[in-house]
Amino acid sequence: MKKYVFLEFALLSATLLFTSCNNRGTVVNNNDCQDTSKVRNVILMIGDGMSLPQVYAAMMTSENTTSFERFPVTGISITKSFNKEITDSAAGGTAIATGVKTKNGMIGMSADSIPVPSILDILAEKGKKTGVVVTSSITHATPASFLAKNINRNNNEEIAMDIANNEHLNIIVGGGRKYFETRKDSINLFDKMTSKGWKVFDYLPEDYSDDKIAVITSKKHMESAKIRGDILPQSVNFALKSLSNDENGFFLMVEGSQIDFAAHDNDSVTMIDELRDFDEAINIALDFAENNANTLVIVTADHETGGLTMIDPNGKYTATDFHWTTKSHSALPVPVFAFGSGAENFSGIMDNTDIMKRILKLIE
Ligand SMILES: [Zn+2]
């Protein structure tokens, strides 16, 4: 009888093990399966100024299924800053990057001006490779929140100095050469970076095997999507190839920076172009996550821009049918889309400071 109970227990355990493996794991080779409850690679993507109206605008004007519709898990993030109902990209970026609420305009520090580590800093300390890919100047508020500490988002040259001194970084792609090359202090930060092992380019190179690659394409921000072409999705592809050659995993932040610019201009056609471009970049990240277990992809935003809404179309909505209610940001919450390992932890209503905390909890 004892033996029988033991046998039954052993069978039950084996079944449980098998079931839990099936539920959480991805079958890699035949009967082999990996525990995907632990996250090794994190791809965090931020559509600047992209709330639900912008996402739905992309969906309504697209011939194809958008990347947003590929996510199994969605949540909602409250975006207000330490001192305002309506955040800017500095406080919004800092909340997502560091998990700390700060005042509008501040980068990588708490409201009382204490510098705080970003998720990029923390994961680099854990041995992960890191990258930041944006279409704005690399010194702009969102990327700066991950890479720098400054009391004022407009201190582009100081932020560039922080980036050049950042020991944690492997890849940066963006604009902003001016803040590295033609500075008030006459220091050429690219020379400084080169001496520390960086390869610096003004175009996306073929070879992604170097350990430290800076692709800074333009004087300030990159051109708008129509003119700059597909450098954002290409750069995501490049960064993923480069960062994934390390068994410790990686953290990659990608920003569709100029959705916000077009929304400030209440320019629906350009905004749709920017969303299309970001959508393509997201698809590349999702394809990577599908083929690489233990990868988590999060897509969210720092705030909504333009107070975009959809009323009374002339038949089917086109880019010219959208209505704007402000040239500034609004207080609207933003969506959180999650895919891959640990995605189920990102549903419900959360604060923007919860996103990085939830990611960190899942890291192996
Ligand atoms: Zn803005």
Boltz pocket constraint, residues with backbone or C-beta under 6 A from the ligand:
constraints:
  - pocket:
      binder: B
      contacts: [[A, 49], [A, 89], [A, 260], [A, 261], [A, 264], [A, 305], [A, 329]]
      max_distance: 6.0
